[in-house]
Amino acid sequence: MEIGLFFGSFNPIHTGHMIIANLALELAGLQEVWFVVSPQNPHKRPGSLLHEFDRYDMVEAAISDDYHFRACDIEFHMTKPAYTAETLAHLSDRHPGHTFRLILGEDNLHTLSRWKNHQALFEYGLIVYPRPGCADKKRPEYPNVEFIEAPMIDISATLIRKLIQNGKSIRYLVPEPVRQLIEARKHYL
């Protein structure tokens, strides 16, 4: 089975994530997309994230009506911070019948050489979607990379959190079950 791995803090998961995951599924010939919730992003301050289990619950709520999507907490059980190449190797060991590919924004492709063991990622393959600010940049030449067409969606989790803190609506920015969960648990207040 060919699986696309969509890594992120998902703080919170939003409509942009859902659109990209669905397009990767449809355009790259995947059978499933797994949302890998990162408990700690090596490039972000540890205290800036909602608890990992709350973010996992929001991902579960967002994908509950689509059997092609799955929430993955593999990094919760790994040494923190977990690095993408290590997570891919761990998942491959645990699921030898699956083929994994990494779903990645083009902005990350331009900084990939700074990632720990980034060369190992090409063994799995990358599915790259366009990101704002990358249209004029020359794409790095890497093996085993598939570019997909997707709208330039620049929904920011930072904006969503600010709206919540200011008592403004986040309707349509996040899937409705996520909005309901955020309101019920009073996340980001």
VOMI-195905 format. One record per residue (C-alpha): x, y, z; residue number from 1. Coordinates in steps of 0.5 Angstrom, whole numbers, plus 500, padded with zeros to 3 digits. Layout:
<pts>
xx:X yy:Y zz:Z seq:NUM
...
</pts>
This chain:
<pts>
xx:500 yy:500 zz:500 seq:1
xx:503 yy:507 zz:498 seq:2
xx:502 yy:512 zz:504 seq:3
xx:503 yy:519 zz:504 seq:4
xx:506 yy:522 zz:510 seq:5
xx:504 yy:529 zz:512 seq:6
xx:508 yy:531 zz:518 seq:7
xx:506 yy:537 zz:522 seq:8
xx:505 yy:541 zz:529 seq:9
xx:498 yy:541 zz:527 seq:10
xx:497 yy:547 zz:532 seq:11
xx:491 yy:547 zz:530 seq:12
xx:490 yy:543 zz:524 seq:13
xx:486 yy:547 zz:519 seq:14
xx:483 yy:547 zz:512 seq:15
xx:489 yy:548 zz:508 seq:16
xx:492 yy:542 zz:511 seq:17
xx:486 yy:538 zz:509 seq:18
xx:486 yy:541 zz:502 seq:19
xx:493 yy:539 zz:501 seq:20
xx:492 yy:532 zz:504 seq:21
xx:487 yy:531 zz:499 seq:22
xx:490 yy:533 zz:493 seq:23
xx:496 yy:529 zz:495 seq:24
xx:492 yy:523 zz:495 seq:25
xx:489 yy:524 zz:489 seq:26
xx:494 yy:527 zz:484 seq:27
xx:500 yy:522 zz:487 seq:28
xx:497 yy:515 zz:487 seq:29
xx:497 yy:514 zz:494 seq:30
xx:492 yy:510 zz:498 seq:31
xx:492 yy:513 zz:504 seq:32
xx:495 yy:520 zz:508 seq:33
xx:497 yy:519 zz:515 seq:34
xx:498 yy:526 zz:519 seq:35
xx:504 yy:525 zz:523 seq:36
xx:503 yy:529 zz:529 seq:37
xx:510 yy:532 zz:531 seq:38
xx:510 yy:533 zz:539 seq:39
xx:516 yy:538 zz:538 seq:40
xx:518 yy:541 zz:532 seq:41
xx:526 yy:542 zz:532 seq:42
xx:525 yy:549 zz:529 seq:43
xx:520 yy:551 zz:534 seq:44
xx:520 yy:553 zz:542 seq:45
xx:517 yy:547 zz:546 seq:46
xx:513 yy:551 zz:550 seq:47
xx:509 yy:554 zz:544 seq:48
xx:505 yy:548 zz:542 seq:49
xx:498 yy:546 zz:545 seq:50
xx:499 yy:539 zz:548 seq:51
xx:501 yy:533 zz:543 seq:52
xx:495 yy:529 zz:545 seq:53
xx:490 yy:535 zz:544 seq:54
xx:493 yy:536 zz:537 seq:55
xx:492 yy:529 zz:536 seq:56
xx:485 yy:529 zz:538 seq:57
xx:484 yy:535 zz:533 seq:58
xx:487 yy:531 zz:527 seq:59
xx:482 yy:525 zz:529 seq:60
xx:476 yy:530 zz:529 seq:61
xx:478 yy:533 zz:522 seq:62
xx:479 yy:526 zz:519 seq:63
xx:474 yy:522 zz:522 seq:64
xx:469 yy:522 zz:516 seq:65
xx:475 yy:520 zz:511 seq:66
xx:477 yy:513 zz:511 seq:67
xx:483 yy:515 zz:507 seq:68
xx:486 yy:519 zz:512 seq:69
xx:489 yy:517 zz:519 seq:70
xx:492 yy:520 zz:525 seq:71
xx:499 yy:518 zz:527 seq:72
xx:502 yy:519 zz:534 seq:73
xx:509 yy:515 zz:532 seq:74
xx:513 yy:521 zz:534 seq:75
xx:510 yy:521 zz:541 seq:76
xx:514 yy:514 zz:543 seq:77
xx:520 yy:517 zz:540 seq:78
xx:526 yy:521 zz:543 seq:79
xx:524 yy:528 zz:542 seq:80
xx:525 yy:532 zz:538 seq:81
xx:524 yy:526 zz:533 seq:82
xx:527 yy:528 zz:526 seq:83
xx:523 yy:526 zz:520 seq:84
xx:529 yy:521 zz:517 seq:85
xx:528 yy:517 zz:523 seq:86
xx:521 yy:517 zz:524 seq:87
xx:521 yy:514 zz:516 seq:88
xx:526 yy:509 zz:518 seq:89
xx:522 yy:507 zz:524 seq:90
xx:515 yy:507 zz:520 seq:91
xx:518 yy:503 zz:515 seq:92
xx:521 yy:498 zz:520 seq:93
xx:514 yy:497 zz:523 seq:94
xx:510 yy:497 zz:517 seq:95
xx:514 yy:493 zz:512 seq:96
xx:508 yy:492 zz:507 seq:97
xx:507 yy:499 zz:506 seq:98
xx:511 yy:504 zz:502 seq:99
xx:512 yy:511 zz:505 seq:100
xx:513 yy:518 zz:501 seq:101
xx:513 yy:525 zz:505 seq:102
xx:509 yy:530 zz:503 seq:103
xx:512 yy:537 zz:503 seq:104
xx:511 yy:544 zz:502 seq:105
xx:516 yy:547 zz:497 seq:106
xx:518 yy:552 zz:502 seq:107
xx:521 yy:546 zz:506 seq:108
xx:524 yy:543 zz:500 seq:109
xx:529 yy:550 zz:499 seq:110
xx:531 yy:548 zz:506 seq:111
xx:532 yy:541 zz:506 seq:112
xx:539 yy:541 zz:506 seq:113
xx:539 yy:543 zz:513 seq:114
xx:535 yy:537 zz:516 seq:115
xx:538 yy:532 zz:519 seq:116
xx:540 yy:526 zz:515 seq:117
xx:536 yy:529 zz:509 seq:118
xx:539 yy:525 zz:504 seq:119
xx:535 yy:519 zz:507 seq:120
xx:529 yy:522 zz:505 seq:121
xx:530 yy:521 zz:498 seq:122
xx:530 yy:514 zz:498 seq:123
xx:522 yy:514 zz:500 seq:124
xx:521 yy:520 zz:495 seq:125
xx:518 yy:527 zz:496 seq:126
xx:511 yy:529 zz:494 seq:127
xx:512 yy:537 zz:494 seq:128
xx:506 yy:542 zz:493 seq:129
xx:507 yy:549 zz:492 seq:130
xx:508 yy:555 zz:497 seq:131
xx:507 yy:562 zz:497 seq:132
xx:514 yy:566 zz:496 seq:133
xx:517 yy:560 zz:492 seq:134
xx:514 yy:561 zz:485 seq:135
xx:520 yy:565 zz:483 seq:136
xx:526 yy:561 zz:486 seq:137
xx:529 yy:556 zz:482 seq:138
xx:528 yy:549 zz:485 seq:139
xx:533 yy:545 zz:488 seq:140
xx:535 yy:539 zz:484 seq:141
xx:533 yy:533 zz:488 seq:142
xx:532 yy:525 zz:486 seq:143
xx:525 yy:522 zz:487 seq:144
xx:521 yy:528 zz:488 seq:145
xx:514 yy:529 zz:485 seq:146
xx:511 yy:536 zz:484 seq:147
xx:503 yy:536 zz:485 seq:148
xx:499 yy:542 zz:483 seq:149
xx:495 yy:545 zz:489 seq:150
xx:492 yy:552 zz:490 seq:151
xx:497 yy:557 zz:494 seq:152
xx:494 yy:556 zz:501 seq:153
xx:497 yy:561 zz:506 seq:154
xx:492 yy:559 zz:512 seq:155
xx:496 yy:560 zz:518 seq:156
xx:495 yy:557 zz:525 seq:157
xx:498 yy:563 zz:528 seq:158
xx:492 yy:567 zz:525 seq:159
xx:487 yy:562 zz:527 seq:160
xx:490 yy:562 zz:534 seq:161
xx:490 yy:570 zz:534 seq:162
xx:483 yy:570 zz:532 seq:163
xx:481 yy:565 zz:538 seq:164
xx:485 yy:569 zz:543 seq:165
xx:481 yy:576 zz:540 seq:166
xx:474 yy:572 zz:540 seq:167
xx:473 yy:572 zz:533 seq:168
xx:470 yy:567 zz:529 seq:169
xx:475 yy:561 zz:526 seq:170
xx:469 yy:558 zz:522 seq:171
xx:471 yy:556 zz:515 seq:172
xx:479 yy:556 zz:517 seq:173
xx:478 yy:549 zz:520 seq:174
xx:474 yy:543 zz:519 seq:175
xx:467 yy:544 zz:523 seq:176
xx:469 yy:538 zz:528 seq:177
xx:476 yy:542 zz:530 seq:178
xx:472 yy:548 zz:531 seq:179
xx:467 yy:545 zz:536 seq:180
xx:473 yy:541 zz:539 seq:181
xx:477 yy:548 zz:540 seq:182
xx:471 yy:551 zz:543 seq:183
xx:469 yy:546 zz:548 seq:184
xx:476 yy:545 zz:551 seq:185
xx:477 yy:553 zz:550 seq:186
xx:484 yy:551 zz:547 seq:187
xx:488 yy:557 zz:545 seq:188
xx:485 yy:562 zz:550 seq:189
</pts>
